[in-house]
Amino acid sequence: MNVLIVEDELVIAQRLERLLRQEGGTMWTRIERCATLDEAEIRVAKETVDVVFLDLNLNGLDGFDLLADSAAQAFHTVVVSAHTDRALEAFEIGVLDFIGKPFGAERVRKTIERLRGARPEHPATALPVRTAGRIHFIGIDTIAYVRAAGSYAELVLHDGTVYAHRKPLDKLLSVLPAGFIRIHRAYLIRLSDITALHAREGSRYAVTLASGEELPVGRTRVAEVRRLLGG
Amino acid sequence: MILLSLLLLAGVPADTVRYQVGDDVRWSEPAWDDSEWKRAFIRDVPDAPAILWIRLDIDTGLDTEAVETLGIGTAGLVAREVYWDGVLIGQAGRVGTDASSEHVGPLDALHRIPDSLSMPGRHVVALRMSSFHRPAGTSDLRLEVEVGDYTALSAEPFRAVGLPLVFLGAFVLVALYYLALFAADRRRLPYLLTALLCIAVAALLLAEGWRHFAVYPYDWHAVRLRTIEALTCIVGFLLVGTFTSQFEVPKQAVILASTAAGVLAPVVFLSDHETGTFAAFTWALVFAAGVTAWAVWQEAAGARWAFGGVLTCLVTLGITQLDFMEGLFFPAFGVLLAGLLTSLGLQTREARRQHEHALASAARLEAELLKKQLQPHFLMNTLTSIMEWVETDPQTGARALEAAAGELRTLSEVSGESLIPMRRELALCRAHLDVMGLRRGISFTLDDAGVNPETPIPPAVLHTLVENAVTHNAYPPGSVVFTLREIVTGTSRMLTLRTPLAGTRRRTRAEGGGLRYVRARLEESTPGRWSLSAGKKNGEWVTSITWITS
């Protein structure tokens, strides 16, 4: 996993790197640090980054505008900030974790657990997407399901509108509410939207949604879906 | 009938009389032919250095049943005998042929007319008088004759003092109120002056009413007039003094001296007390009008009310002229005083508002400064760094803790001040740079060559500028120098802070909370006498503060 720490406080950046190495061990392929957003943008564009640790008050800026931008990206965002009062706000737009300053090894361990697949403390209520250079917030309630499109995802809304999101399905699943499940390599849906599970020819399966739409269920996931549907 | 009775009850005042110098006991008889005597309005009968008679006709009307007993009231600066249809019914003092033989009597006297003589119809009143003790400063004999119901006439003095007594009470109360206000807030001289003014007016009321409260010999009349004159001068002077002090008029000494001269001149140069009093008061009003008009022009709080009050008084005086002092003085002065009190009240309210505003803004600045230090970004980042040092480099941690503690201590000490010496401000800046330097791995230097360590400066102003520079630049680890210079020209002092620009192409908000704080502090310590400029120059951020020292 590749990590980028964006923090203008040298000692804090050093601390975060030290604790990540201490708690994550071999989990990290690379850990890099930078002190400005400009530098961070260059890094993210050039290299593969899986998770960004972002200080919200870089160089006196209010980082919340940047946060939505970051959360719309393919990588996971972990906020590291003194403004713990804004944690909920950050979670709501889909950050994986929020580390309040000051922090110790214990707190960093928790973040590592989340990176390994645990759900965040608060699920997102809206997902920021970047279209035509602008950030739009898509309310989770308006999403019918999410499907894979190459390394990106597509958010399919109830009204049929489709938005591309840069995060792959697995990363999106980790910030969506627990009601969302993966029924297929390429589909995330809300469990409560399923009206029926059908067997189709050739030992294939499908679910019917409340809207009438039918989506395929992966062979390896049928048992789990059936269990979640209660029989 | 009823109308007539009312007329009788109110009394019939005399107007035109016949007069003759000389003495003849038959001149009292109704039948005496006085057609050759001179005629004059009763107040215009001239004084004579001898015995003087006046005769006048009184018609009591047809119906005297409505009144129980007739009475005749007389007043004048004379000893006198009063004849009713040739019968001597009373005397005030004893008429004499010279100063030694004349006995001074009371100014006012009321005599009962025997029932046997008060039949309806025309009667002849004759007064035999001498005035050898008439005091200087009185222009005429002040003769008055009034016939009417005896009971009603004897109640007249009490009726005359009713309204003035109400005013007297009001003036005394206002005086006490403002004395109490002054005792509570000694810096407000107008309070004391207003109280004194009210006391002087109350005294003037007493002097005016003296004649009704207590009968006095006619040769005392000048004493009363002189008292009134003196009190009027005091009232006039205090009036102008109050307005001058209240509206903080420039050249107060000149105004007060002119007022004193203007008020005293008629008193000194006019022999007649009443004309002198009138002129003195007119002068005072003219000055008061000038002072309050200036205040209106300056848009002083409450000035319109004060000017309105003075103007009302002046107009009333212009219309009634000499009768003013007798008739409308106190009501008109009441209006003036109401204007003065309203303006004082408005001014007090305005002053309190400003004071509260200043207090609130000082408190706000102090709170803002302390909050700045407690804001999570600064505090939590410091704590996080300290945590790291505790675990990896305790020595650096101890140094950082010391610097941070020093910065917080100094800040809490100076936050309530409006000005502190430069050396404390510089110590504050250096403590902050130490903490930030350790946190960011930068060696900050503040070059303050030539800056006077005793220059007074609002607290945390430079500190805020330094803090902004550290926060808004992404200085790479290494060394960074901030330069502070002071230029003094005359009373003007300019501080310039130059900080290198580094890093980020994203610009922060044009005016952050920091600069707002700096502006507010400068305004608090040098209201309206400062300027601040900030901008990019030769790759540096240059902030200049200029202020005029008083």
Interface residues (C-beta under 8 A of the other chain):
Chain A: D8 E9 L10 V11 I12 Q14 R15 R18 A35 T36 L37 D38 N57 L58 N59 G60 L61 A82 H83 T84 G100 K101 P102 F103 G104
Chain B: P376 H377 L379 M380 N381 L383 T384 S385 I386 M387 E388 W389 T392 L438 R439 R440 G441 I442 N468 T471 H472 N473 A474 P476 P477 G503 T504 R505 R506 T508 G512
